[in-house]
Amino acid sequence: MISNQKIARISGLLYLVVVLTGIFSLAYVPKVLFDWNNAALTFKNIISSELLFRLSIMSSVICYTAFLFLPVFLYKLLRQVDAFYAKLMVLLALVSVPISFANLQNKLAVLSLLNLQDSQKQYSITELQSKVMFYLNQYDNGILVSMLFWGLWLLPFGYLVYKSGFLPKFLGILLMFGCFGYLINFTGNIVIKNYSAIGISKFVSLPASLGEIGICLWLLTVGIKSKQKNYG
């Protein structure tokens, strides 16, 4: 028998792993290494910081593995609120995991091109740079597909948090708004050319960031407000 308080803390710890590894692999490393408008510079950066690039792949593996377990523990905590929405939350979250893992193949393909001595037998340096950018763009497109489900699962999750009575309602509201922020960014990137240049993506993604970091820290430090029944 595991108490709901302990389940909440485990969920918070898993969420913290997801947040930290996600920030490293999806935000920090691309900012340091990638210039989407300069294939030569990107290639040079990856060559000179190959370990950082490899760590970003490992970080993603840890992130997606933690995200595989996170909705399962959240289901155990929130199923008492509404079993249907708890199952929907798990389904929408878990769909993204195989997509995300499969997408890492594009980064692994970049690694296979980094051995210049072998690769240059077939490709010129310019061709290598173009191929690296191709795989990085394919990886970025894969992240976009995963983003759809990273957003969708927040709607039932936020609803369950809001209705729970033992987690802060304002965090549930932020999570539900965060779902629509993800969907707006997904749609914008698909429909609008150079959507990122418009500059609204950071603003619409703010509720999700605040909601997810907020619920992560709440679960990890506070747990649940009132004593709940234990579930095995």
C-alpha positions as CSV (number, residue, x, y, z in Angstrom):
1,M,0.0,0.0,0.0
2,I,1.4,3.4,-1.0
3,S,-0.1,6.5,0.5
4,N,-1.3,9.2,-1.8
5,Q,1.1,11.6,-0.2
6,K,4.0,9.4,-1.3
7,I,2.5,9.0,-4.8
8,A,2.3,12.8,-5.0
9,R,6.0,13.2,-4.1
10,I,7.1,10.5,-6.6
11,S,5.0,12.2,-9.2
12,G,6.7,15.5,-8.4
13,L,10.1,14.0,-8.6
14,L,9.4,12.4,-12.0
15,Y,8.0,15.7,-13.2
16,L,11.1,17.5,-12.0
17,V,13.2,15.1,-14.0
18,V,11.0,15.7,-17.1
19,V,11.3,19.5,-16.7
20,L,15.0,19.7,-16.1
21,T,16.0,17.3,-18.8
22,G,13.5,18.8,-21.2
23,I,14.9,22.3,-20.6
24,F,18.4,21.0,-21.3
25,S,17.7,19.1,-24.4
26,L,14.9,21.2,-26.0
27,A,16.0,24.7,-25.0
28,Y,19.6,25.0,-23.8
29,V,21.4,22.8,-26.3
30,P,19.6,24.1,-29.4
31,K,20.3,27.6,-28.3
32,V,24.0,26.9,-27.8
33,L,24.6,24.7,-30.9
34,F,22.0,25.3,-33.5
35,D,21.8,28.2,-36.0
36,W,18.9,27.3,-38.2
37,N,20.0,29.8,-40.9
38,N,23.6,28.7,-41.0
39,A,24.4,25.1,-41.7
40,A,28.2,25.6,-41.6
41,L,28.1,27.2,-38.2
42,T,25.8,24.6,-36.8
43,F,28.0,21.8,-38.1
44,K,31.1,23.5,-36.6
45,N,29.4,23.9,-33.2
46,I,28.3,20.3,-33.1
47,I,31.8,19.1,-34.0
48,S,33.5,21.3,-31.4
49,S,30.9,20.4,-28.7
50,E,30.1,16.8,-29.6
51,L,29.9,15.7,-26.0
52,L,27.2,18.4,-25.3
53,F,25.2,17.1,-28.4
54,R,25.5,13.5,-27.1
55,L,24.4,14.6,-23.6
56,S,21.3,16.2,-25.2
57,I,20.4,12.8,-26.7
58,M,20.9,11.1,-23.3
59,S,19.0,13.8,-21.6
60,S,16.0,13.2,-24.0
61,V,16.1,9.5,-23.3
62,I,15.9,10.2,-19.5
63,C,13.1,12.8,-20.1
64,Y,10.9,10.4,-22.2
65,T,11.5,7.5,-19.8
66,A,10.4,9.6,-16.8
67,F,7.4,10.8,-18.8
68,L,6.5,7.2,-19.4
69,F,6.0,6.7,-15.7
70,L,4.7,10.1,-14.7
71,P,1.1,9.8,-16.0
72,V,0.9,6.3,-14.5
73,F,1.6,7.8,-11.0
74,L,-0.6,10.7,-11.7
75,Y,-3.4,8.3,-12.6
76,K,-3.0,6.5,-9.3
77,L,-3.3,9.9,-7.5
78,L,-6.2,11.4,-9.6
79,R,-8.3,8.4,-10.6
80,Q,-10.5,9.0,-7.5
81,V,-11.5,12.4,-8.9
82,D,-12.8,11.1,-12.3
83,A,-11.7,7.7,-13.7
84,F,-12.5,8.5,-17.3
85,Y,-10.5,11.8,-17.4
86,A,-7.7,10.1,-15.6
87,K,-7.5,7.3,-18.3
88,L,-7.7,10.0,-21.0
89,M,-4.9,11.9,-19.4
90,V,-2.7,8.7,-19.4
91,L,-3.6,7.8,-23.0
92,L,-2.8,11.3,-24.4
93,A,0.5,11.5,-22.5
94,L,1.7,8.0,-23.4
95,V,1.0,8.5,-27.1
96,S,3.8,11.0,-27.3
97,V,6.5,8.7,-25.8
98,P,7.0,6.3,-28.8
99,I,6.8,9.3,-31.2
100,S,9.5,11.1,-29.2
101,F,11.8,8.1,-28.9
102,A,11.5,7.4,-32.7
103,N,12.3,11.0,-33.4
104,L,15.6,10.7,-31.6
105,Q,16.7,8.6,-34.6
106,N,17.3,11.9,-36.4
107,K,19.8,13.0,-33.8
108,L,21.5,9.6,-33.9
109,A,21.8,10.0,-37.7
110,V,23.6,13.3,-37.1
111,L,26.1,11.4,-34.9
112,S,26.8,9.0,-37.8
113,L,27.8,12.0,-40.0
114,L,30.2,13.5,-37.5
115,N,33.1,11.1,-38.3
116,L,34.5,13.3,-41.1
117,Q,37.2,10.8,-42.1
118,D,34.6,8.1,-43.0
119,S,31.9,10.4,-44.2
120,Q,34.0,12.5,-46.5
121,K,34.7,9.3,-48.6
122,Q,31.1,9.8,-49.9
123,Y,30.2,13.4,-49.1
124,S,31.9,16.8,-49.4
125,I,31.9,19.1,-46.3
126,T,29.1,21.1,-47.8
127,E,27.0,18.0,-48.4
128,L,27.7,16.9,-44.8
129,Q,26.6,20.2,-43.4
130,S,23.4,20.0,-45.5
131,K,22.7,16.5,-44.3
132,V,23.2,17.5,-40.7
133,M,20.7,20.4,-41.1
134,F,18.3,18.1,-42.8
135,Y,18.2,15.6,-39.9
136,L,18.1,18.4,-37.4
137,N,15.1,19.9,-39.2
138,Q,13.5,16.5,-39.3
139,Y,14.1,16.2,-35.6
140,D,12.5,19.6,-35.1
141,N,9.4,18.5,-37.1
142,G,9.2,15.4,-34.9
143,I,9.2,17.6,-31.8
144,L,6.3,19.5,-33.4
145,V,4.3,16.3,-33.6
146,S,5.1,15.4,-30.0
147,M,4.1,18.9,-29.0
148,L,0.5,18.2,-30.0
149,F,0.2,15.5,-27.4
150,W,2.3,17.4,-24.8
151,G,-0.5,19.9,-25.0
152,L,-3.5,17.6,-25.3
153,W,-2.8,15.7,-22.1
154,L,-2.7,18.9,-20.1
155,L,-6.5,19.4,-20.6
156,P,-7.7,16.3,-18.7
157,F,-4.8,16.7,-16.3
158,G,-5.7,20.3,-15.5
159,Y,-9.3,19.4,-15.1
160,L,-8.5,16.7,-12.6
161,V,-6.2,19.0,-10.6
162,Y,-9.0,21.7,-10.6
163,K,-11.7,19.3,-9.4
164,S,-9.5,17.3,-7.0
165,G,-10.0,19.4,-3.9
166,F,-6.5,18.5,-2.7
167,L,-4.4,20.3,-5.3
168,P,-4.5,24.1,-6.1
169,K,-7.3,25.1,-8.5
170,F,-5.2,27.9,-10.0
171,L,-2.6,25.3,-11.2
172,G,-5.4,23.3,-12.8
173,I,-6.5,26.4,-14.7
174,L,-3.0,27.1,-15.8
175,L,-2.6,23.6,-17.1
176,M,-5.8,23.7,-19.1
177,F,-4.9,27.1,-20.6
178,G,-1.5,25.5,-21.3
179,C,-3.1,22.9,-23.4
180,F,-4.5,25.6,-25.7
181,G,-1.1,27.3,-25.8
182,Y,0.5,24.2,-27.1
183,L,-2.3,23.8,-29.7
184,I,-1.9,27.4,-30.8
185,N,1.8,27.0,-31.3
186,F,1.3,23.6,-33.1
187,T,-1.3,25.1,-35.5
188,G,0.8,28.3,-36.0
189,N,3.9,26.3,-37.0
190,I,1.9,24.2,-39.4
191,V,-0.2,26.9,-41.0
192,I,1.9,30.1,-40.8
193,K,5.2,30.4,-42.5
194,N,7.9,31.8,-40.2
195,Y,5.5,31.6,-37.3
196,S,8.3,31.8,-34.8
197,A,9.3,35.2,-36.2
198,I,5.9,36.6,-35.1
199,G,7.0,36.4,-31.5
200,I,3.8,35.2,-29.8
201,S,4.9,31.6,-29.2
202,K,6.6,32.5,-25.9
203,F,3.5,34.3,-24.6
204,V,1.0,31.5,-25.4
205,S,3.3,28.9,-23.9
206,L,3.6,30.8,-20.6
207,P,0.6,29.2,-18.9
208,A,1.9,25.7,-19.6
209,S,5.3,26.6,-18.3
210,L,3.9,28.1,-15.1
211,G,1.4,25.3,-14.7
212,E,3.8,22.4,-15.2
213,I,6.6,23.9,-13.1
214,G,4.1,24.9,-10.5
215,I,2.4,21.5,-10.2
216,C,5.8,19.8,-10.2
217,L,7.1,21.9,-7.3
218,W,3.8,21.6,-5.4
219,L,3.7,17.8,-5.7
220,L,7.3,17.5,-4.7
221,T,7.3,19.9,-1.7
222,V,3.7,20.0,-0.4
223,G,2.1,16.9,-1.9
224,I,-1.7,16.9,-1.2
225,K,-3.5,19.3,1.0
226,S,-5.6,16.9,3.0
227,K,-5.2,13.3,4.1
228,Q,-6.6,11.0,1.5
229,K,-7.5,7.3,1.5
230,N,-4.7,5.0,0.5
231,Y,-4.8,3.1,-2.7
232,G,-2.6,0.0,-3.5
